[in-house]
């Protein structure tokens, strides 16, 4: 057995040192720090005797734009049983820190500075500061402490030579498009096949989120909520502002669909007594570049829809019905206005899907013209992935003006399929087991939640949907292909119960993001060690 007289990340003090180091490495999404962070973690893992000997079991997985996921495989000799540990290392930006932004990544200095300003915070935050139970820092609970706990597990497995394969995967870009996890899924699927691994559990350690400011409950999650983004390009008919009814503004059309989409109960889902938040509009913009008295003929809206069980095809069917209803109301009101002002109305509003539009352009202009339009947008490095999706629809409508006025329904990235393992009998036993340990040894009531509602990279494993279900997604995602793909087949290959057990914290994405020390350094490490060891006892 490996010498365990010295450890790196096993004691509470060692874990606190580790999380301080991880937070101090600024890895904000889209920065050079995000590029450098996996190399930083690789160097740390190379301090472990196991990986000094087995450097070939550390992998940097290409995630585009010079970013990499890091995978580390502790390989057991006599078993194929495997647990995968997933986390993300990118963190959100820090503008809201104000004059404290310079120390947003310094746990000690930020914790002290916030304590000095405790009177400026609300009663809950002030109470937490005075308790001395929390430490502060950008990314400290979302989710670098989860990564720290996984590093601790990997070290212990190598020290004690567990007869269980442990694969740690930590990824970039979770906070934006999940490019890192979508790349990692392909790697994991290949590794599973080449090593003939038998997956027993896929564990994430996103933090336990309080449900309200006064909520001190600890939660474990047996699934993760899904998210899809139905979107629309409103392509009207431009006119002079002095003759508005000679055309139709995109904003007029836009307002009807947004009114129908916001908080629409048609998208409501409930399972296990948990329900989806209602849809909201995340972005709504005019695409007219310059001010003039010419009315705007094109604008867009992106809507957020959460899912529990529905496929993209089912969501798209509901969305189309809602949009048709909204555009019928819009056109009816427009007709009444034209009658009142004795104006000849335009033709009806066409409500079509992106797939309808694509086929129309191909039939009218040919595949080469269609490819020229889409490729020119794909290759525009000044646009992000959502901007590319919007631009493609707009450019295709430029080539199909005879369809105007038209509302084109499409899907925009990113898509997170819902995932759930609450019905898995083995997982049910594991959850009961760790709940008993939480209560008996730490006096913590750990409550099960069936869907983590913060959205997580667990969405890209254990996929149970059908090919028919994702066909509508492919057909109606303008950037499907080289700019953006989802590895559905590889996700299906990573079949295993999913679970999220992480440290308790508060205020993710806020200046007051904080981590509960006892949860992070005592309770949760103990639970995770016993949970993973239960697969070898």
KERO-908011 format. One record per residue (C-alpha): residue number from 1; x negated, y negated, z; residue in three letters. Coordinates in nm, 4 decimals. Each point is the difference from the previous one (the first is absolute). Layout:
# KERO-908011
- num  east  north  up  residu
- NUM  X  Y  Z  ala
...
This chain:
# KERO-908011
- num  east  north  up  residu
- 1  0.0000  0.0000  0.0000  unk
- 2  -0.1170  -0.3531  -0.0761  unk
- 3  -0.1535  -0.1948  0.2856  unk
- 4  0.2682  -0.2235  0.1551  unk
- 5  -0.2093  -0.1637  0.2674  unk
- 6  0.0331  -0.3249  -0.1915  unk
- 7  0.3089  -0.1230  -0.1791  unk
- 8  0.0768  -0.3075  -0.2056  unk
- 9  0.3765  -0.0427  0.0224  unk
- 10  0.1463  0.2226  0.2731  unk
- 11  0.0263  -0.2096  0.3165  unk
- 12  0.2273  -0.3024  0.0476  unk
- 13  -0.3073  -0.2236  0.0088  unk
- 14  -0.1381  0.1500  -0.3221  unk
- 15  0.3360  -0.0413  -0.1727  unk
- 16  0.0244  -0.3634  0.1059  unk
- 17  -0.3491  -0.0635  -0.1361  unk
- 18  0.0949  0.1707  -0.3256  unk
- 19  0.3215  -0.1974  -0.0545  unk
- 20  -0.1878  -0.3230  0.0723  unk
- 21  -0.2504  0.0932  -0.2709  unk
- 22  0.2699  0.0993  -0.2504  unk
- 23  0.1943  -0.3218  0.0534  unk
- 24  -0.3166  -0.2101  -0.0282  unk
- 25  -0.0433  0.1200  -0.3598  unk
- 26  0.2287  -0.2358  -0.1926  unk
- 27  0.1840  0.2239  -0.2495  unk
- 28  0.2829  -0.2247  -0.1135  unk
- 29  0.1859  0.1259  -0.3072  unk
- 30  -0.1587  -0.1194  -0.3220  unk
- 31  -0.3304  -0.1129  0.1529  unk
- 32  -0.3578  0.1232  -0.0202  unk
- 33  0.0460  0.1305  0.3534  unk
- 34  0.2590  0.2451  -0.1250  unk
- 35  -0.2575  0.1201  -0.2545  unk
- 36  -0.2727  0.0415  0.2617  unk
- 37  0.1974  0.1555  0.2852  unk
- 38  0.0023  0.3678  -0.1133  unk
- 39  -0.3795  -0.0111  -0.0312  unk
- 40  -0.0110  -0.1332  0.3569  unk
- 41  0.2105  0.2944  0.1205  unk
- 42  -0.2057  0.2464  -0.2008  unk
- 43  -0.3141  -0.1258  0.1759  unk
- 44  0.1696  0.0440  0.3359  unk
- 45  0.1038  0.3572  -0.0808  unk
- 46  -0.3573  0.0746  -0.1080  unk
- 47  -0.1047  -0.0567  0.3623  unk
- 48  0.1842  0.3223  0.0864  unk
- 49  -0.2252  0.3090  -0.0099  unk
- 50  0.2567  0.1878  -0.2095  unk
- 51  -0.0001  -0.2527  -0.2834  unk
- 52  -0.3760  -0.0498  0.0183  unk
- 53  -0.0140  0.3661  -0.0982  unk
- 54  0.2986  -0.0079  -0.2367  unk
- 55  -0.0204  -0.3341  -0.1779  unk
- 56  0.1623  0.1611  -0.3040  unk
- 57  0.3263  0.0158  0.1960  unk
- 58  0.0289  -0.3775  0.0080  unk
- 59  0.1740  -0.1339  -0.3102  unk
- 60  0.0569  -0.3482  -0.1395  unk
- 61  0.3181  0.0122  -0.2078  unk
- 62  0.0281  -0.2601  -0.2771  unk
- 63  0.3059  -0.2213  0.0593  unk
- 64  -0.0660  -0.2587  -0.2781  unk
- 65  -0.1386  -0.3548  0.0250  unk
- 66  -0.3193  0.1278  0.1722  unk
- 67  0.2062  0.1277  0.2934  unk
- 68  -0.0263  0.3511  0.1400  unk
- 69  0.1811  0.2243  0.2396  unk
- 70  -0.2219  0.2030  0.2297  unk
- 71  0.0607  0.3695  0.0633  unk
- 72  -0.1861  0.2107  0.2539  unk
- 73  0.0452  0.3780  0.0123  unk
- 74  -0.0871  0.1971  0.3106  unk
- 75  0.0037  0.3490  -0.1476  unk
- 76  0.0776  0.3051  0.2107  unk
- 77  -0.1635  0.3221  -0.1171  unk
- 78  0.2626  0.2607  0.0797  unk
- 79  0.3353  -0.1665  -0.0703  unk
- 80  0.1836  -0.1919  -0.2704  unk
- 81  0.2311  -0.1665  0.2534  unk
- 82  -0.0303  -0.3764  -0.0438  unk
- 83  0.1143  -0.3259  0.1566  unk
- 84  -0.0284  -0.3227  -0.1984  unk
- 85  -0.0435  -0.3296  0.1866  unk
- 86  0.0940  -0.3097  -0.2014  unk
- 87  -0.0487  -0.3686  0.0794  unk
- 88  -0.0588  -0.3297  -0.1761  unk
- 89  -0.2762  -0.2485  0.0698  unk
- 90  0.1159  -0.3109  -0.1840  unk
- 91  0.1553  -0.2737  0.2109  unk
- 92  0.2160  -0.3002  -0.0821  unk
- 93  -0.1315  -0.3533  -0.0231  unk
- 94  -0.0554  -0.2378  0.2899  unk
- 95  0.1274  -0.3457  -0.0981  unk
- 96  0.2528  -0.0072  0.2831  unk
- 97  -0.2857  0.0051  0.2557  unk
- 98  -0.0574  -0.3714  -0.0589  unk
- 99  -0.3046  -0.1245  0.1863  unk
- 100  -0.0598  0.3529  0.1354  unk
- 101  -0.0457  0.1484  -0.3479  unk
- 102  -0.3780  0.0098  0.0361  unk
- 103  0.0302  0.2447  0.2905  unk
- 104  0.2946  0.2050  -0.1322  unk
- 105  -0.2306  0.3034  -0.0307  unk
- 106  -0.1824  -0.0471  0.3306  unk
- 107  0.2038  0.1966  0.2544  unk
- 108  -0.1691  -0.1342  0.3103  unk
- 109  -0.0041  -0.3666  -0.1014  unk
- 110  0.3529  0.0026  -0.1403  unk
- 111  0.1429  0.1737  0.3077  unk
- 112  -0.1663  -0.2617  0.2203  unk
- 113  0.1144  -0.2899  -0.2198  unk
- 114  0.3596  0.1173  -0.0030  unk
- 115  -0.0087  0.0444  0.3783  unk
- 116  -0.1138  -0.3618  0.0325  unk
- 117  0.3063  -0.1057  -0.2011  unk
- 118  0.2511  0.2278  0.1703  unk
- 119  0.2295  -0.2890  0.0904  unk
- 120  0.0615  -0.0691  -0.3700  unk
- 121  0.1533  0.3431  -0.0616  unk
- 122  0.3448  0.1382  0.0768  unk
- 123  0.0715  0.1835  0.3238  unk
- 124  -0.0579  0.3493  -0.1430  unk
- 125  -0.3417  -0.0815  -0.1458  unk
- 126  -0.0980  -0.1965  0.3109  unk
- 127  0.0950  0.2962  0.2186  unk
- 128  -0.2065  0.2363  -0.2151  unk
- 129  -0.2993  -0.2348  0.0222  unk
- 130  0.0250  -0.0231  0.3782  unk
- 131  0.0313  0.3786  0.0353  unk
- 132  -0.3480  0.0467  -0.1507  unk
- 133  0.1427  0.3121  -0.1686  unk
- 134  -0.0632  -0.1237  -0.3555  unk
- 135  -0.2836  -0.1004  -0.2282  unk
- 136  0.0462  -0.2155  -0.3094  unk
- 137  -0.1410  -0.0012  -0.3520  unk
- 138  0.1007  0.0129  -0.3650  unk
- 139  0.0578  0.3636  -0.0945  unk
- 140  -0.0550  0.1293  0.3527  unk
- 141  0.3352  0.1804  0.0072  unk
- 142  0.0829  -0.0043  -0.3743  unk
- 143  -0.1816  0.2224  -0.0333  unk
- 144  -0.3655  0.0243  0.0846  unk
- 145  0.0670  0.1634  0.3348  unk
- 146  0.1644  0.2846  -0.1881  unk
- 147  -0.3195  0.0442  -0.2006  unk
- 148  -0.2066  -0.0118  0.3207  unk
- 149  0.2113  0.2804  0.1484  unk
- 150  -0.0487  0.2095  -0.3130  unk
- 151  -0.3768  -0.0520  0.0137  unk
- 152  0.0108  0.1171  0.3603  unk
- 153  0.1889  0.3160  -0.1009  unk
- 154  -0.2452  0.0718  -0.2797  unk
- 155  -0.2932  -0.0358  0.2360  unk
- 156  0.1576  0.2298  0.2597  unk
- 157  0.0826  0.2640  -0.2613  unk
- 158  -0.3634  0.0049  -0.1106  unk
- 159  -0.1327  0.0112  0.3578  unk
- 160  0.2317  0.2797  0.1138  unk
- 161  -0.0075  0.1752  -0.3386  unk
- 162  0.3741  0.0275  -0.0324  unk
- 163  0.1219  0.2854  -0.2227  unk
- 164  0.2100  -0.2461  -0.1980  unk
- 165  -0.0739  -0.2148  -0.3034  unk
- 166  0.0295  -0.3716  0.0737  unk
- 167  0.0090  -0.2475  -0.2886  unk
- 168  -0.0157  -0.3683  0.0909  unk
- 169  0.1143  -0.2365  -0.2730  unk
- 170  -0.0041  -0.3772  0.0433  unk
- 171  0.1112  -0.2197  -0.2874  unk
- 172  0.0013  -0.3604  -0.1253  unk
- 173  0.2954  -0.1992  -0.1302  unk
- 174  0.2810  0.1395  0.2161  unk
- 175  0.1179  -0.3534  0.0684  unk
- 176  0.0437  -0.0825  -0.3723  unk
- 177  0.0547  0.2786  -0.2572  unk
- 178  -0.1319  0.3149  0.1740  unk
- 179  -0.2560  0.0458  -0.2764  unk
- 180  -0.2257  0.1730  0.2508  unk
- 181  0.2489  0.2636  0.1092  unk
- 182  0.1198  0.0708  -0.3520  unk
- 183  -0.3633  0.0682  -0.0975  unk
- 184  -0.0629  0.2033  0.3153  unk
- 185  0.3004  0.2234  -0.0704  unk
- 186  -0.1583  0.1173  -0.3257  unk
- 187  -0.3268  0.0732  0.1817  unk
- 188  0.1773  0.1874  0.2809  unk
- 189  0.2016  0.2077  -0.2445  unk
- 190  -0.3180  0.1031  -0.1836  unk
- 191  -0.1765  0.0782  0.3281  unk
- 192  0.2934  0.2066  0.1207  unk
- 193  -0.0038  0.2041  -0.3202  unk
- 194  -0.3775  0.0452  -0.0205  unk
- 195  -0.0325  0.0997  0.3671  unk
- 196  0.3340  0.1892  0.0064  unk
- 197  0.1010  -0.1910  0.3117  unk
- 198  0.3145  0.0749  0.1969  unk
- 199  0.1386  -0.3360  0.1169  unk
- 200  0.1531  0.0129  0.3482  unk
- 201  0.0513  -0.3701  0.0707  unk
- 202  -0.0544  -0.3414  -0.1559  unk
- 203  -0.0443  -0.2459  0.2840  unk
- 204  0.0083  -0.3766  -0.0248  unk
- 205  -0.0731  -0.2226  0.2995  unk
- 206  0.1719  -0.3254  -0.0857  unk
- 207  0.0836  -0.1738  0.3300  unk
- 208  0.3145  0.0498  0.2001  unk
- 209  0.1978  -0.3155  -0.0706  unk
- 210  0.2276  -0.1571  0.2599  unk
- 211  0.3555  -0.0348  -0.1295  unk
- 212  0.0499  -0.3382  0.1691  unk
- 213  -0.2159  -0.2446  0.2005  unk
- 214  0.1070  0.1615  0.3275  unk
- 215  -0.0303  0.3594  -0.1245  unk
- 216  -0.2729  0.1941  0.1794  unk
- 217  0.0992  0.3453  -0.1270  unk
- 218  -0.2590  0.2213  -0.1649  unk
- 219  0.0998  0.1571  -0.3309  unk
- 220  -0.1176  0.2910  -0.2091  unk
- 221  0.1218  0.0284  -0.3564  unk
- 222  0.0887  0.3104  -0.1992  unk
- 223  0.0415  -0.1823  -0.3286  unk
- 224  -0.0397  -0.3309  -0.1770  unk
- 225  0.2621  -0.2186  -0.1664  unk
- 226  -0.0011  -0.0434  -0.3771  unk
- 227  -0.0145  -0.3274  -0.1926  unk
- 228  0.0824  -0.0795  -0.3597  unk
- 229  0.0165  -0.3359  -0.1749  unk
- 230  0.2869  -0.0410  -0.2497  unk
- 231  -0.0717  -0.3148  -0.1978  unk
- 232  0.1531  -0.2080  -0.2742  unk
- 233  -0.1064  -0.2335  -0.2761  unk
- 234  0.2710  -0.2518  -0.0845  unk
- 235  -0.0395  -0.1098  -0.3601  unk
- 236  0.2472  -0.2725  -0.0828  unk
- 237  0.0403  -0.2417  -0.2874  unk
- 238  -0.1838  -0.3306  0.0278  unk
- 239  0.1709  -0.3320  -0.0664  unk
- 240  -0.0288  -0.3690  0.0839  unk
- 241  0.1099  -0.0920  0.3510  unk
- 242  0.2477  -0.2421  -0.1560  unk
- 243  0.1790  0.2910  -0.1730  unk
- 244  -0.0288  0.2754  0.2605  unk
- 245  0.2828  0.2223  -0.1252  unk
- 246  -0.1597  0.0241  -0.3429  unk
- 247  -0.2332  0.2441  0.1675  unk
- 248  -0.0213  0.1951  0.3219  unk
- 249  -0.2637  -0.0549  0.2638  unk
- 250  -0.1781  0.2983  0.1468  unk
- 251  0.0566  -0.1499  0.3457  unk
- 252  0.3760  0.0136  -0.0475  unk
- 253  -0.0250  0.3722  -0.0781  unk
- 254  -0.2564  0.0584  0.2717  unk
- 255  0.2192  -0.1481  0.2729  unk
- 256  0.2800  0.2509  -0.0613  unk
- 257  -0.2185  0.3077  0.0271  unk
- 258  -0.1872  -0.1246  0.3049  unk
- 259  0.3299  -0.0736  0.1726  unk
- 260  0.1117  0.3576  -0.0727  unk
- 261  -0.3303  0.1630  0.0977  unk
- 262  -0.0696  -0.1735  0.3307  unk
- 263  0.1231  0.2211  0.2880  unk
- 264  0.1941  0.2228  -0.2430  unk
- 265  0.1501  0.2978  0.1839  unk
- 266  -0.0011  0.2141  -0.3171  unk
- 267  -0.3654  0.0792  0.0678  unk
- 268  0.0568  0.0979  0.3638  unk
- 269  -0.1271  0.3409  0.1089  unk
- 270  0.0181  0.1763  0.3349  unk
- 271  -0.1630  0.3179  0.1243  unk
- 272  -0.0808  0.1338  0.3458  unk
- 273  0.1909  -0.2974  0.1387  unk
- 274  -0.2479  -0.2418  -0.1602  unk
- 275  0.0884  -0.2358  -0.2818  unk
- 276  -0.1635  -0.2129  -0.2665  unk
- 277  -0.0236  -0.3787  0.0379  unk
- 278  0.2056  -0.1738  -0.2727  unk
- 279  -0.1568  -0.1250  -0.3240  unk
- 280  -0.1496  -0.3472  -0.0237  unk
- 281  -0.1597  -0.2060  -0.2744  unk
- 282  -0.3779  -0.0121  0.0472  unk
- 283  -0.0767  -0.2404  -0.2817  unk
- 284  0.1959  -0.2111  -0.2455  unk
- 285  -0.1775  -0.2286  -0.2448  unk
- 286  0.0387  -0.2079  -0.3129  unk
- 287  -0.2344  0.0923  -0.2852  unk
- 288  0.0188  -0.3413  -0.1689  unk
- 289  -0.3502  -0.1479  0.0118  unk
- 290  0.0648  -0.3727  -0.0383  unk
- 291  0.2628  -0.2471  0.1127  unk
- 292  0.2344  -0.1275  -0.2713  unk
- 293  0.3702  -0.0508  -0.0605  unk
- 294  0.0050  0.3282  -0.1922  unk
- 295  0.1761  0.2516  0.2220  unk
- 296  -0.1889  0.3042  0.1202  unk
- 297  0.0899  0.3105  -0.1954  unk
- 298  -0.1975  0.2569  0.1977  unk
- 299  -0.0458  0.0804  0.3680  unk
- 300  -0.0342  0.3123  0.2109  unk
- 301  0.0887  0.1495  0.3372  unk
- 302  -0.1517  0.2855  0.1998  unk
- 303  0.2241  0.1810  0.2489  unk
- 304  -0.1072  0.2225  0.2874  unk
- 305  0.2005  0.3198  0.0495  unk
- 306  -0.0805  0.2528  0.2716  unk
- 307  0.0805  0.3681  -0.0463  unk
- 308  0.0295  0.3132  0.2095  unk
- 309  0.1040  0.2641  -0.2534  unk
- 310  0.0920  -0.1670  -0.3275  unk
- 311  -0.2163  0.0472  -0.3073  unk
- 312  -0.0986  -0.2863  -0.2325  unk
- 313  0.2657  0.1224  -0.2441  unk
- 314  0.2719  -0.0228  0.2632  unk
- 315  -0.1137  -0.3468  0.1089  unk
- 316  -0.0114  -0.1115  -0.3623  unk
- 317  0.3568  0.1221  -0.0581  unk
- 318  0.1277  -0.2019  0.2963  unk
- 319  -0.2049  -0.3005  -0.1045  unk
- 320  0.1373  0.0052  -0.3523  unk
- 321  0.3575  0.0101  0.1298  unk
- 322  -0.0683  -0.2941  0.2309  unk
- 323  -0.1676  -0.1967  -0.2791  unk
- 324  0.2781  0.0646  -0.2497  unk
- 325  0.2550  -0.1157  0.2546  unk
- 326  -0.2020  -0.3136  0.0709  unk
- 327  -0.0498  -0.0850  -0.3666  unk
- 328  0.3687  0.0579  -0.0755  unk
- 329  0.0863  -0.2500  0.2721  unk
- 330  -0.2642  -0.2395  -0.1316  unk
- 331  0.1332  0.0164  -0.3560  unk
- 332  0.3613  -0.0297  0.1144  unk
- 333  -0.0814  -0.3201  0.1893  unk
- 334  -0.1943  -0.1282  -0.3008  unk
- 335  0.2989  0.0629  -0.2301  unk
- 336  0.2259  -0.1976  0.2334  unk
- 337  -0.2435  -0.2911  -0.0036  unk
- 338  -0.0123  0.0057  -0.3816  unk
- 339  0.3813  -0.0028  -0.0200  unk
- 340  0.0228  -0.2912  0.2393  unk
- 341  -0.2551  -0.2004  -0.1984  unk
- 342  0.1249  0.1148  -0.3406  unk
- 343  -0.3328  0.1620  -0.0920  unk
- 344  -0.0520  0.3120  -0.2109  unk
- 345  -0.1569  0.2620  0.2261  unk
- 346  -0.3039  0.2120  -0.0737  unk
- 347  0.0278  0.3731  -0.0425  unk
- 348  0.0303  0.2177  0.3092  unk
- 349  -0.2963  0.0642  0.2296  unk
- 350  -0.1749  0.3249  -0.0862  unk
- 351  -0.0959  0.2002  0.3064  unk
- 352  -0.2658  0.2508  -0.1051  unk
- 353  -0.2781  0.2042  0.1543  unk
- 354  -0.3651  -0.0385  -0.0880  unk
- 355  0.0196  0.3373  -0.1748  unk
- 356  0.2858  -0.1345  -0.2164  unk
- 357  -0.2075  -0.3070  -0.0882  unk
- 358  -0.3119  0.2027  -0.0808  unk
- 359  0.1898  0.2283  -0.2373  unk
- 360  0.1660  -0.3008  -0.1645  unk
- 361  -0.3359  -0.1696  -0.0670  unk
- 362  -0.1578  0.3221  -0.1294  unk
- 363  0.2940  0.0640  -0.2343  unk
- 364  -0.0041  -0.3610  -0.1225  unk
- 365  -0.3744  -0.0688  -0.0288  unk
- 366  -0.1693  0.3396  0.0213  unk
- 367  -0.2245  0.1669  0.2560  unk
- 368  -0.3093  -0.1953  -0.1065  unk
- 369  0.1634  -0.3366  0.0780  unk
- 370  0.1261  0.1322  0.3335  unk
- 371  -0.3478  0.1274  0.0921  unk
- 372  -0.1577  -0.3302  -0.1024  unk
- 373  0.2323  -0.1890  0.2350  unk
- 374  -0.0449  0.2322  0.2970  unk
- 375  -0.3759  0.0498  -0.0427  unk
- 376  -0.0635  -0.3755  -0.0100  unk
- 377  0.1691  -0.0313  0.3392  unk
- 378  -0.1661  0.3099  0.1443  unk
- 379  -0.3401  -0.1493  -0.0860  unk
- 380  0.0695  -0.3403  0.1587  unk
- 381  -0.2167  0.0049  0.3124  unk
- 382  0.1493  -0.3272  0.1258  unk
- 383  0.3306  0.1730  0.0827  unk
- 384  0.0748  0.2286  0.2942  unk
- 385  0.1935  0.3213  -0.0551  unk
- 386  0.3420  -0.1539  0.0682  unk
- 387  -0.0738  -0.2997  -0.2217  unk
- 388  -0.0949  0.2397  -0.2785  unk
- 389  0.3322  0.1825  0.0330  unk
- 390  0.1941  -0.3275  -0.0205  unk
- 391  -0.2098  -0.1305  -0.2904  unk
- 392  0.0550  0.3137  -0.2066  unk
- 393  0.3779  -0.0268  0.0320  unk
- 394  -0.0135  -0.3683  -0.0906  unk
- 395  -0.2215  0.0591  -0.3042  unk
- 396  0.2228  0.2812  -0.1228  unk
- 397  0.3047  -0.2245  0.0326  unk
- 398  -0.1847  -0.2611  -0.2070  unk
- 399  -0.0015  0.2662  -0.2719  unk
- 400  0.3687  0.0779  0.0528  unk
- 401  0.1629  -0.3423  0.0355  unk
- 402  0.3128  0.1295  -0.1717  unk
- 403  0.0840  0.1766  0.3277  unk
- 404  0.0150  -0.3299  0.1926  unk
- 405  0.1538  -0.0879  0.2329  unk
- 406  -0.1210  0.3147  0.1688  unk
- 407  -0.0825  0.1284  0.3438  unk
- 408  -0.2682  0.2667  -0.0236  unk
- 409  -0.0138  0.2397  0.2942  unk
- 410  -0.3360  0.1544  0.0810  unk
- 411  -0.2056  0.1364  0.2873  unk
- 412  -0.3078  -0.1790  0.1306  unk
- 413  -0.2869  0.1462  0.2033  unk
- 414  -0.0456  0.1143  0.2635  unk
- 415  0.2116  0.3080  0.0545  unk
- 416  -0.0146  0.1970  0.3252  unk
- 417  0.2033  0.3221  0.0013  unk
- 418  0.1641  0.0815  0.3315  unk
- 419  -0.1527  0.2993  0.1750  unk
- 420  0.1350  0.1978  0.2938  unk
- 421  -0.0854  0.3206  0.1840  unk
- 422  0.2455  -0.0207  0.2904  unk
- 423  0.1637  0.3310  -0.0958  unk
- 424  -0.3256  0.1944  -0.0095  unk
- 425  0.0184  0.2551  0.2865  unk
- 426  -0.3765  -0.0001  0.0668  unk
- 427  -0.0089  -0.3788  0.0124  unk
- 428  0.2982  -0.0037  0.2350  unk
- 429  -0.1993  0.2187  0.2400  unk
- 430  -0.3063  -0.2245  -0.0278  unk
- 431  0.2037  -0.3127  0.0694  unk
- 432  0.1577  0.1582  0.3078  unk
- 433  -0.3444  0.1127  0.1133  unk
- 434  -0.1596  -0.3446  -0.0190  unk
- 435  0.3056  -0.1667  0.1553  unk
- 436  -0.0403  0.2314  0.3002  unk
- 437  -0.3695  -0.0864  0.0297  unk
- 438  0.0725  -0.3717  -0.0275  unk
- 439  0.2475  0.0243  0.2861  unk
- 440  -0.1761  0.2484  0.2265  unk
- 441  -0.3541  -0.1358  -0.0289  unk
- 442  0.0474  -0.3677  -0.0849  unk
- 443  0.3527  -0.0818  0.1205  unk
- 444  0.0908  -0.1261  -0.3481  unk
- 445  0.3387  0.0678  -0.1599  unk
- 446  -0.0897  0.0609  -0.3647  unk
- 447  0.3100  -0.0408  -0.2135  unk
- 448  0.0302  0.1579  -0.3419  unk
- 449  0.0883  -0.2250  -0.2944  unk
- 450  0.0780  0.1772  -0.3260  unk
- 451  -0.1137  -0.2763  -0.2354  unk
- 452  -0.2915  -0.2348  0.0592  unk
- 453  0.1487  -0.3261  -0.1268  unk
- 454  -0.3256  -0.1889  -0.0521  unk
- 455  -0.0668  0.1874  -0.3280  unk
- 456  -0.3070  0.2251  -0.0023  unk
- 457  -0.2275  0.2037  -0.2221  unk
- 458  0.1743  0.3168  0.1187  unk
- 459  0.2399  -0.0786  -0.2858  unk
- 460  -0.2547  0.1470  -0.2414  unk
- 461  -0.0107  0.3522  0.1422  unk
- 462  0.2498  0.2830  0.0410  unk
- 463  0.2098  -0.1268  -0.2928  unk
- 464  0.3183  0.2041  -0.0371  unk
- 465  0.1740  -0.1883  -0.2824  unk
- 466  0.0752  0.1423  -0.3414  unk
- 467  -0.1484  -0.1025  -0.3331  unk
- 468  0.3429  -0.1299  -0.1016  unk
- 469  -0.0067  -0.2261  0.3045  unk
- 470  -0.3228  -0.1717  -0.0982  unk
- 471  0.0687  -0.0068  -0.3768  unk
- 472  0.2095  -0.3160  0.0427  unk
- 473  -0.2894  -0.1550  0.1906  unk
- 474  -0.2443  0.0669  -0.2829  unk
- 475  0.2431  -0.1201  -0.2669  unk
- 476  0.0850  -0.3256  0.1731  unk
- 477  -0.3398  -0.0979  0.1391  unk
- 478  -0.1540  -0.2310  -0.2628  unk
- 479  -0.3554  0.0638  0.1211  unk
- 480  0.0201  0.3791  0.0162  unk
- 481  -0.3216  0.1514  -0.1303  unk
- 482  -0.3493  -0.1426  0.0302  unk
- 483  0.0948  -0.3003  0.2190  unk
- 484  0.2093  0.1980  0.2505  unk
- 485  0.0860  0.3642  0.0531  unk
- 486  0.1258  0.2138  0.2837  unk
- 487  -0.1476  0.3517  0.0167  unk
- 488  0.3304  0.1790  0.0559  unk
- 489  -0.1313  0.3484  -0.0849  unk
- 490  -0.2980  -0.0349  0.2344  unk
- 491  0.2336  -0.1325  0.2703  unk
- 492  0.2109  0.3143  -0.0408  unk
- 493  -0.3157  0.2084  0.0376  unk
- 494  -0.0733  -0.1565  0.3411  unk
- 495  0.2871  0.1756  0.1709  unk
- 496  -0.0276  -0.0067  0.3777  unk
- 497  0.1913  -0.1428  0.2957  unk
- 498  -0.0706  -0.3702  0.0522  unk
- 499  -0.0316  -0.1763  0.3314  unk
- 500  -0.1003  -0.3457  0.1179  unk
- 501  -0.1478  -0.0288  0.3485  unk
- 502  -0.1937  -0.3155  0.0697  unk
- 503  -0.0849  -0.2499  0.2738  unk
- 504  0.2514  -0.2461  0.1427  unk
- 505  -0.0332  -0.3595  -0.1069  unk
- 506  0.1912  -0.3154  -0.0811  unk
- 507  0.0256  -0.2758  -0.2603  unk
- 508  -0.1584  0.1570  -0.3065  unk
- 509  -0.0831  -0.2629  -0.2645  unk
- 510  0.0244  -0.2799  0.2574  unk
- 511  -0.2671  -0.2002  0.1787  unk
- 512  0.1022  0.1767  0.3214  unk
- 513  -0.0593  0.3507  -0.1404  unk
- 514  -0.1060  0.2002  0.3020  unk
- 515  -0.0797  0.3511  0.1174  unk
- 516  0.0994  0.1632  0.3275  unk
- 517  -0.3265  0.1192  0.1523  unk
- 518  0.1222  0.3012  0.1996  unk
- 519  0.2035  0.1223  -0.2957  unk
- 520  -0.2930  -0.0370  -0.2383  unk
- 521  -0.2803  0.1300  0.2188  unk
- 522  0.1688  0.2491  0.2353  unk
- 523  0.3511  0.1228  -0.0917  unk
- 524  -0.0121  0.0300  -0.3779  unk
- 525  -0.3503  0.1516  -0.0285  unk
- 526  0.0986  0.2697  0.2493  unk
- 527  0.3242  0.0729  -0.1862  unk
- 528  -0.1677  0.0203  -0.3397  unk
- 529  -0.2722  0.2340  0.1270  unk
- 530  0.2578  0.2352  0.1472  unk
- 531  0.2270  -0.0254  -0.3036  unk
- 532  -0.2755  0.0962  -0.2457  unk
- 533  -0.1396  0.2676  0.2307  unk
- 534  0.3469  0.1573  0.0178  unk
- 535  -0.0520  0.1162  -0.3590  unk
- 536  -0.2914  0.2211  0.1068  unk
- 537  0.1267  0.1406  0.3303  unk
